[in-house]
Amino acid sequence: MKTTFAAIFAGATMLASTAFAAPFLQASSTENQFATDTKPKVVTMNSTDATSGITNDNGVVTVPEDGTYFLMAAGQVGGKAAGQVRLWMRVNDADVGNSNTIQVIADPAFTAVLVCQGLATLKKGDKVVVAYSSSVADLGLAVTSPAGEPVVPSIIFSAFKVD
């Protein structure tokens, strides 16, 4: 009886974890992405750190099914100049309203983490990208490599389906 119950419980647990698993993605970039002008640019992400269903093609994120998704981009901003960096989301090449964020970099030696996040109702196959712009050249998304610690990526992007 104990063995049967344990087997049923284990099977139900595995089934439940499969039934309730939602698509997710974490991607990042180990590349500096400094502006050459003030025009918007798409952020590249050369690393897919973890995924189940959502794909990353160097910064073009494609969702596998209809639903509401939580999206978050955290960029380490800085560079070789002082100025402003802006970070926002686009879906299918259209800017997402009310998603822009801004960080002032007062000194080239200064960095900050700029976070852009939100919920979006997406359709299967929709493509999400993160965009950025800078008020001056040589400012944008910066990678750092602290001695004895993991690399600080220029961007970390997370997405998961919430319904």
ZISULWO-V648832 format. One record per helix or strand of 3 or more residues. SS is the DSSP state (H for helix, E for strand). FROM is the first residue (numbers start at 1). LEN is the number of residues. If there is no record, write none. Layout:
((SS:FROM:LEN) (SS:FROM:LEN))
This chain:
((H:2:18) (E:24:6) (E:47:7) (E:55:3) (E:60:3) (E:67:13) (E:83:9) (E:101:5) (E:112:11) (E:127:8) (E:139:3) (E:155:7))
